[in-house]
Amino acid sequence: MKKLFLFIVSIVILSCSNDESAQEAILKVNHYKLTAIGLDKTLVLMVQENENIGTDNWSYIYDGIDGFVYEFGFEYQLKVIKKSLNNPPADGSSIVYELIDIISKTPTQDVTPFTLTLRSVSMINPPNFVYGDILNGFTLLDEIDIDCNDLCENLSNALANEDEVKGLFTHGENSLKLEEIIIE
């Protein structure tokens, strides 16, 4: 019984020592997610941390923030715990974030433009970050609808025929409004 107790205590101690360090941080989360490649195609949070807030320097969080539910079209200021892991998962980040508090949630003006990669043969195969078609509508990785309005046919053609396609967007109501298709 004593050996079992010592075994359990040592397991608890070892599991607690998985955190190399933990510290509080303030994050600014951008009003849109960026298309990226992790294990697969994904949308990543764009963040600025502490002294980088307000600069042009953005970092990317692939695994999200524990306890935080993101909405497109809002900029957030968050108070988080940032943990560095000694033994990160083989396919994961060595840093994890946990939400402490949402300091602010500010809607972005609908006219604020931003650019996203929609198709890239140089990044991944299959290369499309856009799912759907003209009849059923388009989404960005099944996470948010794309309102392509009168550009739907052009978008469909570009996704089928071009190697590198980006889109210039603004925020719509529960969707991204495609304003321009950029062929590179």
C-alpha positions as a Python dict, from the first residue, in 0.01 Angstrom:
ca = {
    (1, 'M'): (0, 0, 0),
    (2, 'K'): (286, 234, 87),
    (3, 'K'): (449, 165, -253),
    (4, 'L'): (123, 239, -432),
    (5, 'F'): (93, 570, -245),
    (6, 'L'): (453, 665, -337),
    (7, 'F'): (388, 567, -699),
    (8, 'I'): (75, 787, -718),
    (9, 'V'): (253, 1081, -553),
    (10, 'S'): (545, 1054, -796),
    (11, 'I'): (305, 1043, -1094),
    (12, 'V'): (132, 1359, -967),
    (13, 'I'): (465, 1535, -915),
    (14, 'L'): (594, 1438, -1260),
    (15, 'S'): (274, 1545, -1431),
    (16, 'C'): (286, 1880, -1255),
    (17, 'S'): (645, 1934, -1364),
    (18, 'N'): (535, 1924, -1729),
    (19, 'D'): (494, 2303, -1711),
    (20, 'E'): (836, 2459, -1752),
    (21, 'S'): (702, 2803, -1676),
    (22, 'A'): (371, 2983, -1651),
    (23, 'Q'): (319, 3356, -1662),
    (24, 'E'): (39, 3604, -1714),
    (25, 'A'): (29, 3788, -2045),
    (26, 'I'): (-191, 4039, -2223),
    (27, 'L'): (-287, 3946, -2580),
    (28, 'K'): (-447, 4148, -2856),
    (29, 'V'): (-636, 3915, -3091),
    (30, 'N'): (-694, 4042, -3445),
    (31, 'H'): (-1042, 4073, -3602),
    (32, 'Y'): (-981, 3794, -3852),
    (33, 'K'): (-805, 3458, -3860),
    (34, 'L'): (-533, 3385, -4112),
    (35, 'T'): (-526, 3084, -4344),
    (36, 'A'): (-228, 2863, -4260),
    (37, 'I'): (-87, 2512, -4265),
    (38, 'G'): (-38, 2313, -3945),
    (39, 'L'): (-105, 1941, -3957),
    (40, 'D'): (-361, 2035, -4220),
    (41, 'K'): (-521, 2349, -4356),
    (42, 'T'): (-639, 2567, -4068),
    (43, 'L'): (-733, 2918, -3958),
    (44, 'V'): (-500, 3061, -3693),
    (45, 'L'): (-543, 3339, -3441),
    (46, 'M'): (-326, 3643, -3507),
    (47, 'V'): (-204, 3786, -3177),
    (48, 'Q'): (20, 4052, -3034),
    (49, 'E'): (161, 3999, -2688),
    (50, 'N'): (253, 4253, -2418),
    (51, 'E'): (507, 4500, -2562),
    (52, 'N'): (421, 4403, -2923),
    (53, 'I'): (63, 4529, -2889),
    (54, 'G'): (9, 4814, -3135),
    (55, 'T'): (305, 4720, -3357),
    (56, 'D'): (312, 4548, -3695),
    (57, 'N'): (443, 4226, -3531),
    (58, 'W'): (187, 3946, -3522),
    (59, 'S'): (234, 3592, -3393),
    (60, 'Y'): (12, 3297, -3472),
    (61, 'I'): (-166, 3061, -3234),
    (62, 'Y'): (-256, 2736, -3407),
    (63, 'D'): (-415, 2556, -3111),
    (64, 'G'): (-643, 2834, -2987),
    (65, 'I'): (-675, 2963, -2632),
    (66, 'D'): (-834, 2734, -2372),
    (67, 'G'): (-1164, 2882, -2252),
    (68, 'F'): (-1183, 3144, -2530),
    (69, 'V'): (-1452, 3145, -2801),
    (70, 'Y'): (-1344, 3359, -3096),
    (71, 'E'): (-1581, 3554, -3322),
    (72, 'F'): (-1478, 3700, -3658),
    (73, 'G'): (-1513, 4079, -3677),
    (74, 'F'): (-1402, 4158, -3322),
    (75, 'E'): (-1068, 4264, -3179),
    (76, 'Y'): (-1004, 4130, -2832),
    (77, 'Q'): (-776, 4223, -2548),
    (78, 'L'): (-726, 3916, -2328),
    (79, 'K'): (-555, 3836, -2002),
    (80, 'V'): (-413, 3484, -2028),
    (81, 'I'): (-182, 3237, -1861),
    (82, 'K'): (97, 3141, -2100),
    (83, 'K'): (258, 2806, -2023),
    (84, 'S'): (574, 2664, -2177),
    (85, 'L'): (568, 2285, -2179),
    (86, 'N'): (878, 2073, -2119),
    (87, 'N'): (730, 1780, -2309),
    (88, 'P'): (498, 1918, -2577),
    (89, 'P'): (298, 1680, -2796),
    (90, 'A'): (489, 1573, -3107),
    (91, 'D'): (243, 1753, -3332),
    (92, 'G'): (160, 2045, -3104),
    (93, 'S'): (295, 2370, -2973),
    (94, 'S'): (534, 2399, -2681),
    (95, 'I'): (326, 2695, -2558),
    (96, 'V'): (-36, 2678, -2442),
    (97, 'Y'): (-264, 2965, -2347),
    (98, 'E'): (-550, 2968, -2098),
    (99, 'L'): (-800, 3251, -2075),
    (100, 'I'): (-819, 3440, -1746),
    (101, 'D'): (-1035, 3734, -1859),
    (102, 'I'): (-1167, 3913, -2168),
    (103, 'I'): (-1054, 4270, -2101),
    (104, 'S'): (-1228, 4407, -2411),
    (105, 'K'): (-1418, 4292, -2719),
    (106, 'T'): (-1445, 4563, -2983),
    (107, 'P'): (-1632, 4527, -3312),
    (108, 'T'): (-1429, 4612, -3620),
    (109, 'Q'): (-1573, 4851, -3872),
    (110, 'D'): (-1731, 4653, -4156),
    (111, 'V'): (-1517, 4843, -4410),
    (112, 'T'): (-1180, 4740, -4263),
    (113, 'P'): (-1021, 4538, -4549),
    (114, 'F'): (-794, 4235, -4505),
    (115, 'T'): (-639, 3980, -4738),
    (116, 'L'): (-652, 3601, -4707),
    (117, 'T'): (-495, 3324, -4911),
    (118, 'L'): (-774, 3119, -5071),
    (119, 'R'): (-569, 2881, -5284),
    (120, 'S'): (-198, 2808, -5288),
    (121, 'V'): (-30, 2521, -5468),
    (122, 'S'): (301, 2623, -5309),
    (123, 'M'): (161, 2575, -4955),
    (124, 'I'): (-35, 2248, -4960),
    (125, 'N'): (-197, 1983, -5173),
    (126, 'P'): (-493, 1997, -5215),
    (127, 'P'): (-441, 2369, -5228),
    (128, 'N'): (-787, 2520, -5159),
    (129, 'F'): (-879, 2685, -4830),
    (130, 'V'): (-1226, 2749, -4975),
    (131, 'Y'): (-1494, 2479, -4976),
    (132, 'G'): (-1821, 2479, -5166),
    (133, 'D'): (-1949, 2587, -5504),
    (134, 'I'): (-2167, 2847, -5674),
    (135, 'L'): (-2492, 2659, -5604),
    (136, 'N'): (-2432, 2578, -5236),
    (137, 'G'): (-2218, 2875, -5143),
    (138, 'F'): (-1857, 2902, -5031),
    (139, 'T'): (-1696, 2880, -4688),
    (140, 'L'): (-1349, 2937, -4554),
    (141, 'L'): (-1251, 2590, -4426),
    (142, 'D'): (-1614, 2528, -4323),
    (143, 'E'): (-1564, 2782, -4042),
    (144, 'I'): (-1721, 3097, -4186),
    (145, 'D'): (-1935, 3173, -4489),
    (146, 'I'): (-1800, 3375, -4780),
    (147, 'D'): (-2040, 3628, -4931),
    (148, 'C'): (-1904, 3649, -5284),
    (149, 'N'): (-2204, 3839, -5420),
    (150, 'D'): (-2144, 3902, -5792),
    (151, 'L'): (-1790, 3754, -5775),
    (152, 'C'): (-1900, 3392, -5716),
    (153, 'E'): (-1843, 3277, -6074),
    (154, 'N'): (-1503, 3451, -6084),
    (155, 'L'): (-1410, 3292, -5751),
    (156, 'S'): (-1513, 2947, -5873),
    (157, 'N'): (-1306, 2989, -6192),
    (158, 'A'): (-1002, 3120, -6006),
    (159, 'L'): (-1010, 2833, -5755),
    (160, 'A'): (-1030, 2581, -6041),
    (161, 'N'): (-774, 2736, -6275),
    (162, 'E'): (-520, 2948, -6089),
    (163, 'D'): (-227, 2839, -5871),
    (164, 'E'): (-225, 3128, -5623),
    (165, 'V'): (-548, 3307, -5529),
    (166, 'K'): (-606, 3561, -5254),
    (167, 'G'): (-917, 3749, -5159),
    (168, 'L'): (-965, 4101, -5029),
    (169, 'F'): (-1240, 4090, -4766),
    (170, 'T'): (-1443, 4304, -4532),
    (171, 'H'): (-1669, 4179, -4254),
    (172, 'G'): (-2033, 4112, -4329),
    (173, 'E'): (-2307, 3997, -4099),
    (174, 'N'): (-2201, 3642, -4001),
    (175, 'S'): (-1982, 3615, -4312),
    (176, 'L'): (-1676, 3747, -4490),
    (177, 'K'): (-1760, 3978, -4782),
    (178, 'L'): (-1538, 3915, -5082),
    (179, 'E'): (-1453, 4254, -5231),
    (180, 'E'): (-1183, 4154, -5481),
    (181, 'I'): (-1008, 3842, -5613),
    (182, 'I'): (-629, 3870, -5639),
    (183, 'I'): (-442, 3635, -5875),
    (184, 'E'): (-70, 3606, -5808),
}
